[in-house]
Amino acid sequence: MTNPRNPQAVNGRPFDAVLCDLDGVIRFYDMTELTRMEQAAGLAEGTTAKVALAPGNDLPVLRGEHTVEQWIEAIASELAARVPAERARELATMFTRTPFRADENVVEMLRLAQAHVPVVLVTNATLDVEDDLALLGLAYFADDVVNSARIGVVKPDARIYEIAAERAGVPMDRCLFVDDRAENVEAAVALGMTGVVYGAIADLEEALAPLLALATP
């Protein structure tokens, strides 16, 4: 956990807001069926994801410039150079509909934090993320959701962090930022936030411990 300014606690709190990534921290995907389809098509595991997440394909949808259907078309068009067009579209569609789940332990940790400070989700996601949160039972979980597709800015652009801090209603140097990608955390730290690169729930537990200790008699 890093913060270059290391601000002193205010009113006993080490920070006044938790800004948290969604994918890779709260939400996780089951790639089993997509992997099976890739193997059946003679493709290496992860091929579809590599195509889908290439900047030219994913940035337009993450900035809200393209719909998920347009994303599917872009993925399928590229895959069609390797497999029949029908199979390419099946793979692209499956990628965008991969089953997912929420890590309930992470959600519970964030709920505990929410008793003290606002929790804002900060995610590079599609225009469907609100529906996805509803499917996870988290439609009303966060105090706010900063979705790149709604604001047209993706992490690690500084503006998305500024918007998140504004939504939380606290200065940036009073925010804890949690993300599974180091470059996103580094960008937050450069703006004065306390940053945590998430690899396992122990990372979140350690970061939140000083805050949650306030509830201990």
C-alpha positions as CSV (number, residue, x, y, z in Angstrom):
1,M,0.0,0.0,0.0
2,T,1.5,3.3,-1.1
3,N,0.8,7.0,-0.7
4,P,3.6,9.5,-1.4
5,R,2.1,12.2,0.8
6,N,1.1,9.9,3.7
7,P,-1.5,12.2,5.1
8,Q,-2.3,12.0,8.8
9,A,-5.6,10.5,9.8
10,V,-8.5,12.8,10.0
11,N,-11.0,12.2,12.8
12,G,-9.2,9.0,13.3
13,R,-9.8,7.7,9.8
14,P,-6.8,6.8,7.6
15,F,-8.8,7.8,4.5
16,D,-12.3,9.2,3.7
17,A,-13.4,7.1,0.7
18,V,-12.7,3.8,-0.9
19,L,-12.5,3.8,-4.7
20,C,-12.5,0.2,-5.9
21,D,-12.2,-1.5,-9.3
22,L,-14.8,-4.0,-10.3
23,D,-13.2,-6.7,-12.5
24,G,-10.4,-8.6,-10.9
25,V,-11.3,-7.4,-7.5
26,I,-15.1,-7.9,-7.0
27,R,-16.1,-9.6,-10.3
28,F,-14.5,-12.8,-11.7
29,Y,-15.3,-14.7,-14.9
30,D,-15.7,-18.4,-15.6
31,M,-13.9,-18.9,-19.0
32,T,-14.5,-22.7,-19.1
33,E,-17.1,-22.7,-21.9
34,L,-15.2,-20.2,-24.0
35,T,-12.0,-22.2,-23.6
36,R,-13.9,-25.3,-24.7
37,M,-15.2,-23.5,-27.8
38,E,-11.7,-22.2,-28.7
39,Q,-10.2,-25.7,-28.4
40,A,-13.0,-27.1,-30.6
41,A,-12.2,-24.4,-33.2
42,G,-8.5,-25.2,-33.1
43,L,-7.6,-21.9,-31.4
44,A,-5.2,-21.5,-28.5
45,E,-6.8,-20.8,-25.1
46,G,-7.2,-17.1,-24.6
47,T,-7.2,-16.2,-28.3
48,T,-10.6,-14.6,-28.2
49,A,-9.8,-12.5,-25.1
50,K,-6.6,-11.3,-26.7
51,V,-8.5,-10.1,-29.8
52,A,-11.3,-8.6,-27.7
53,L,-9.0,-6.7,-25.4
54,A,-6.7,-5.3,-28.1
55,P,-6.8,-1.5,-27.7
56,G,-8.4,-1.0,-31.2
57,N,-11.3,-3.3,-30.2
58,D,-11.9,-2.6,-26.5
59,L,-11.2,1.1,-26.1
60,P,-14.2,2.2,-28.2
61,V,-16.6,0.1,-26.2
62,L,-15.0,1.1,-22.9
63,R,-15.3,4.8,-23.8
64,G,-19.0,4.3,-24.7
65,E,-18.4,5.0,-28.4
66,H,-19.5,1.5,-29.4
67,T,-22.2,-0.8,-28.2
68,V,-21.5,-4.4,-27.0
69,E,-23.0,-5.6,-30.3
70,Q,-20.5,-3.5,-32.3
71,W,-17.7,-4.9,-30.1
72,I,-18.9,-8.4,-31.0
73,E,-18.7,-7.5,-34.7
74,A,-15.2,-6.2,-34.3
75,I,-14.0,-9.3,-32.5
76,A,-15.7,-11.6,-34.9
77,S,-14.3,-9.8,-37.9
78,E,-10.8,-10.3,-36.7
79,L,-11.3,-13.9,-35.7
80,A,-12.9,-14.7,-39.1
81,A,-9.3,-14.6,-40.5
82,R,-8.7,-17.8,-38.4
83,V,-12.0,-19.6,-38.2
84,P,-15.2,-19.7,-40.2
85,A,-17.3,-16.5,-39.9
86,E,-20.2,-18.3,-38.0
87,R,-17.8,-19.8,-35.5
88,A,-16.0,-16.4,-35.1
89,R,-19.3,-14.7,-34.2
90,E,-20.1,-17.5,-31.7
91,L,-16.8,-17.0,-30.0
92,A,-17.1,-13.3,-29.9
93,T,-20.6,-13.5,-28.5
94,M,-19.6,-16.0,-25.9
95,F,-16.8,-13.7,-24.8
96,T,-19.2,-10.9,-24.1
97,R,-21.6,-13.3,-22.3
98,T,-19.1,-15.2,-20.2
99,P,-20.6,-16.2,-16.8
100,F,-19.4,-14.2,-13.9
101,R,-19.7,-14.1,-10.1
102,A,-18.9,-11.7,-7.3
103,D,-16.4,-12.5,-4.6
104,E,-18.7,-12.3,-1.6
105,N,-15.8,-12.0,0.8
106,V,-14.6,-8.8,-1.0
107,V,-18.1,-7.5,-1.0
108,E,-18.5,-8.0,2.7
109,M,-15.2,-6.3,3.4
110,L,-16.3,-3.3,1.3
111,R,-19.7,-3.3,3.1
112,L,-17.9,-3.0,6.4
113,A,-15.8,-0.1,5.1
114,Q,-19.1,1.5,3.9
115,A,-20.1,1.9,7.5
116,H,-17.4,4.5,7.8
117,V,-16.8,6.0,4.4
118,P,-18.3,6.0,0.9
119,V,-17.4,3.2,-1.5
120,V,-17.3,4.1,-5.1
121,L,-16.7,1.6,-7.9
122,V,-14.3,2.9,-10.6
123,T,-14.4,0.6,-13.6
124,N,-13.4,0.4,-17.2
125,A,-16.6,-1.3,-18.5
126,T,-19.3,-1.3,-21.1
127,L,-22.6,0.4,-21.1
128,D,-24.0,-2.9,-19.7
129,V,-22.3,-2.7,-16.4
130,E,-25.3,-1.5,-14.5
131,D,-27.3,-4.6,-15.7
132,D,-24.3,-6.7,-14.7
133,L,-24.3,-5.3,-11.2
134,A,-28.0,-6.1,-10.9
135,L,-27.3,-9.7,-12.0
136,L,-24.7,-9.9,-9.2
137,G,-27.2,-8.5,-6.7
138,L,-25.1,-5.4,-6.4
139,A,-27.3,-2.8,-8.1
140,Y,-27.5,-0.7,-5.0
141,F,-24.3,-1.7,-3.3
142,A,-21.9,1.1,-4.1
143,D,-22.5,4.8,-3.1
144,D,-21.7,5.6,-6.8
145,V,-20.4,3.9,-9.9
146,V,-17.9,5.7,-12.2
147,N,-18.1,3.7,-15.4
148,S,-15.7,4.6,-18.2
149,A,-18.4,4.0,-20.8
150,R,-20.6,6.6,-19.2
151,I,-18.0,9.3,-18.9
152,G,-15.9,8.6,-21.9
153,V,-12.6,8.3,-20.0
154,V,-10.7,5.1,-19.1
155,K,-8.2,4.2,-16.4
156,P,-5.4,5.2,-16.1
157,D,-6.4,8.6,-17.4
158,A,-6.2,11.1,-14.6
159,R,-9.7,12.4,-15.2
160,I,-11.4,9.2,-14.2
161,Y,-9.8,9.4,-10.7
162,E,-10.7,13.1,-10.4
163,I,-14.3,12.3,-11.2
164,A,-14.4,9.4,-8.7
165,A,-13.0,11.6,-5.9
166,E,-15.6,14.3,-6.8
167,R,-18.4,11.7,-6.7
168,A,-17.1,10.5,-3.3
169,G,-17.0,14.1,-2.1
170,V,-13.4,14.0,-0.7
171,P,-10.0,15.3,-1.8
172,M,-7.9,12.9,-3.8
173,D,-5.3,12.5,-1.0
174,R,-8.0,11.2,1.3
175,C,-9.0,8.4,-1.1
176,L,-7.9,4.7,-1.0
177,F,-7.8,3.3,-4.5
178,V,-7.9,-0.5,-5.1
179,D,-7.3,-2.1,-8.5
180,D,-5.8,-5.4,-9.8
181,R,-3.7,-3.6,-12.4
182,A,-0.5,-1.9,-11.3
183,E,-0.6,0.8,-13.9
184,N,-4.0,1.9,-12.7
185,V,-2.8,2.1,-9.1
186,E,0.3,3.9,-10.1
187,A,-1.8,6.6,-11.8
188,A,-3.9,7.0,-8.7
189,V,-0.8,7.3,-6.4
190,A,0.6,9.9,-8.7
191,L,-2.5,12.0,-8.0
192,G,-2.0,11.7,-4.2
193,M,-4.3,8.7,-3.5
194,T,-3.3,5.8,-1.3
195,G,-3.0,2.8,-3.7
196,V,-3.4,-0.9,-3.3
197,V,-2.6,-3.4,-6.1
198,Y,-5.1,-6.2,-5.4
199,G,-3.9,-9.8,-5.8
200,A,-5.8,-11.5,-3.0
201,I,-8.3,-10.6,-0.3
202,A,-5.5,-10.3,2.2
203,D,-4.4,-7.1,0.3
204,L,-7.8,-5.6,0.9
205,E,-8.0,-6.7,4.5
206,E,-4.6,-5.1,5.2
207,A,-5.6,-1.8,3.6
208,L,-8.9,-1.6,5.4
209,A,-7.7,-2.8,8.8
210,P,-6.9,0.7,10.1
211,L,-10.4,1.9,9.1
212,L,-12.3,-1.1,10.4
213,A,-10.3,-1.0,13.7
214,L,-12.4,2.2,14.5
215,A,-15.4,-0.1,15.1
216,T,-13.4,-2.2,17.6
217,P,-14.4,-1.3,21.3
